[in-house]
């Protein structure tokens, strides 16, 4: 063989190697063209179509009709089952034999009644290994079934992945044949692609780059694709290069196999169940072939689906878990959103998830909370994680920030209460890596903690729609495990959109059905609970008023009367208890010392006054004045109006239902009403109100009742919107006569301050933030709080409080937010701090109204309170039955400190408590957490924003 020339042209050498491995060019004579050898068609092919997702046992009994390569099937969301009859040629003995299958959609191979592998062109899984080496006595004929879902890995969007699904899309089978697979060619292709990646990635100024290119060129010289006997020489050249080890100081990458599957997104829940089977059975196959391969899986819900639908596959998952290759991670039921769910909802995620992992796999997830694809993170997550036995957190989505790059990849995150967790953001800025050299080098280059942290995670595998790692990815990473010029030693392959509305229409419909079921079941439980509360307490027939909040409430209620009518009454109910109310026909109207006065001026404006606040509306329903009566302090900015609806254009760069861009603020258009539309509703006494209609656009309209009750410190705005827009954004604004550089927003189990100015890019990027039930703008001695019962987007710019109401994105759901909406927000001026003024309690009261339940006969004669607290700084958020409660005799109470203060608090109990023990969020008792019960009271001590859980064991009932 001639010696290699001393000088080589970089580009021509590079392109020479590229063409040698190309799937497009010179495949008649290059190495790629020899990946498969002899082939033959399948012996017989037949199929049937169904709109249903049938179980295997039912599907194989259906009437299969002859089919052929090139046939079309569909439409979207249907399923095509293929029966594939195979006869392997005798001449292929000793060879590796594959079923080569290429079709649109997502396929699942069934063999002997069990799923064995996923097939999808998008996920680079287009062949199934029938045998690694065909033996003399191996059967030559067999029958497989391929279940093909009429959707892709990322749904079936019309024109783009996030567009609404194309309901008429058709799919095609383009290849179905047997072929001999040349494993040695595959390994040479992997080596050459990696050498090309190193040469390109390290660049012309790097010696190791030239070594990689030189090695690849030499391999092309010695390798004749038509003569397999030349392959070992080429493989030896590659092994010599990759065997040159890196130093101990090199950055270490932990390659983490990842099969992120959105529980629902661009496909329905039912399809997710099949995605899990396709992805995980493929991962099991990789585990069998690669004993060092460890696959981690999050989301207990998906595991439960597989358990119910694919019991054989689930048993194998449990078997590989016992071997240590299949590792459940994360600890939650699903990878939930980090902004919208309440604190208790987040606790339930961990509680249900961890209990599932313990029951099904023998241990809880103690290593890390896994949330790679969620866009926001509550400041209370570190405390919640601590309470569930987790001290580390892996996520990735902050890398999507457009304005500011997050300054760290490995750091300690301190939560609202001071709890700390170790956090890692994989520097590769993706959870869908494929093991390329370019991705590996990017991971090292992007690391923002160089010198301080010399390790980082590398998430690889097809994700979002499932798929997961492939054998090629594993082969690449094995080769790169410790090669000079690249980061090192470690292969750990590890494996949320409904509540936020960024899903297709069919998923939203399924979610609404789930909520209807929950509501129906909840109402049944409520009626049962009311009957239980009344047991053994004789009294008159009538209504039972139930207060689910931990403070005494005196409020105006609309009580039902016979015939469907309602009457107003002022009722007082103790903390977390009930009060009996006689039938409405016998109620006398109780006129308080200061009833609500309602006055409409000749110009059409209306004033509502309850002695606490005075509200003035202009003739179109806008708020011109809001006065705290005791001090005479005006809350609305001079010369401005509140309750001003504003409309914005809402056209993001791409991610329609996800992103709100800063430039939308430049398109602000006030929605102006017609004078004379404001009318008096309820004329005063216990309640006063005014209402108006507003035409938002030619297609959308709004009606609103502005309500002020006796004794109430806030004015409510009951709103109904008929919304039919495209790429518009509706908000409501309240300019306040308050000046502060910080506004306060409620989050789970607490609150945060955020700036009201745009001094830095970090401030500007928070032009809209998330909040739960309230936000507040306060200066020394006075403030204004905006409460709401179901909205989460908020902002305070300067002195203007703004609440985001409705959007109109068209992808992935063209009908998102369209139709009728009802919601309520409220405005509360206050003296002093929001804590001392009771803003937190007011927001809870708005969100959890008193309940009027028909009292069984006989109804209780007196009021009763189960629990009460001595400090307004502490909120008893949850009372629930303990998860493991013998004879249902144990309760769990969840309390948190809401003001941001150290406080001692007495919890008063009316239940027969035998034992009180502090526990963690998973309801595991603290051995040192026994609390003494004194005169039916427990003393609790809180630090700022601390969450405490209390296990109460009730005394057994007397015999």
Number of C-alpha atoms within 10 A of each C-alpha: 5 5 6 11 6 5 6 13 7 14 8 10 14 18 12 15 22 16 16 21 21 18 13 10 14 14 15 11 13 21 23 22 20 18 19 19 12 13 18 15 17 18 15 14 20 16 20 18 19 15 14 11 16 13 10 17 9 8 20 16 8 13 10 16 12 11 17 15 16 13 11 16 21 22 20 22 25 18 24 25 23 24 21 21 15 20 16 23 14 11 9 17 16 13 18 19 26 21 25 22 21 22 21 22 29 27 31 24 22 18 14 10 13 15 22 20 25 29 28 22 17 15 21 16 21 19 22 18 16 15 14 13 15 19 15 11 7 11 10 14 11 14 15 16 25 22 26 27 26 24 27 24 24 19 25 24 22 15 10 12 16 24 20 22 26 16 14 12 16 16 22 16 18 14 16 21 18 25 26 20 23 16 14 14 20 17 18 22 19 17 25 25 20 24 26 22 21 25 24 17 17 19 13 12 8 13 12 18 21 19 15 23 23 18 20 27 21 18 23 18 14 16 20 16 20 13 8 13 10 14 19 14 14 21 19 12 17 22 13 10 18 21 15 12 15 18 14 10 10 16 21 20 24 20 24 26 33 29 30 30 28 25 26 25 26 33 25 21 18 14 18 21 22 24 25 25 26 24 25 30 22 26 29 22 14 20 17 13 11 14 10 14 22 24 28 22 22 28 26 26 18 22 24 17 18 22 16 11 16 20 14 14 19 20 13 14 23 17 14 18 18 13 12 14 24 26 21 21 24 29 31 27 24 21 25 21 20 19 22 23 18 15 21 15 13 23 21 16 20 26 19 18 24 25 21 21 23 13 10 15 18 12 13 21 23 16 14 19 27 22 24 21 21 18 19 13 15 23 23 25 25 28 23 24 24 16 22 23 20 21 19 21 22 17 21 22 17 18 18 13 11 9 12 13 11 12 10 16 23 22 16 15 18 16 17 21 19 16 20 19 22 16 20 20 24 28 25 25 22 20 26 20 22 23 25 18 23 17 20 25 18 15 21 22 12 15 23 15 16 15 10 9 14 16 21 23 24 29 32 28 26 25 24 22 25 24 30 28 33 20 15 16 18 22 16 19 19 15 17 24 22 21 17 17 19 22 24 23 16 16 20 20 27 27 29 23 21 18 13 13 19 24 24 28 22 17 22 21 12 16 18 12 12 12 12 12 12 12 12 12 11 12 12 11 12 14 15 11 11 19 18 11 18 20 13 10 12 13 16 16 18 22 22 25 25 23 24 22 24 22 22 15 17 14 18 19 20 13 19 18 12 9 6 6 9 13 13 17 20 19 16 19 24 23 20 20 21 26 20 27 26 16 16 18 11 9 12 8 12 13 13 12 10 14 19 26 21 23 17 18 10 8 10 18 24 24 22 28 25 25 18 19 25 21 21 20 23 20 22 21 31 21 23 20 20 28 19 20 14 10 11 11 16 18 24 23 18 12 8 15 19 24 18 19 22 19 21 19 19 24 20 17 9 10 15 20 24 17 13 18 15 15 13 16 14 9 11 15 13 15 16 15 19 13 14 15 15 25 19 21 16 18 15 20 19 25 26 24 24 25 21 22 20 20 16 22 13 8 10 16 16 18 15 21 22 25 20 30 25 25 21 19 22 27 24 22 21 16 16 17 22 18 21 19 23 17 15 16 21 23 21 19 19 25 24 26 20 19 17 15 16 20 24 20 24 20 23 24 24 24 21 17 14 15 20 24 18 14 9 8 10 13 13 17 16 19 19 18 15 20 23 24 23 27 30 23 29 25 17 11 10 20 23 27 25 24 29 23 18 15 20 18 17 23 23 29 18 19 22 20 23 24 27 20 18 20 23 24 27 19 25 26 24 17 18 23 18 18 12 13 14 13 15 19 24 22 22 25 29 26 18 14 18 23 14 13 17 15 25 24 18 20 24 18 18 18 16 13 14 22 16 20 18 19 23 19 15 16 25 25 16 12 16 18 21 15 20 22 20 13 14 17 24 26 23 22 17 17 16 11 15 18 15 12 12 9 7 12 17 21 20 23 19 20 21 22 27 23 19 20 14 14 15 15 19 17 17 19 17 12 13 13 17 13 15 21 20 22 23 19 25 20 21 15 17 13 9 9 13 15 15 13 16 10 8 14 18 16 15 16 12 20 16 18 26 24 26 19 23 24 25 22 20 16 13 11 7 4 3
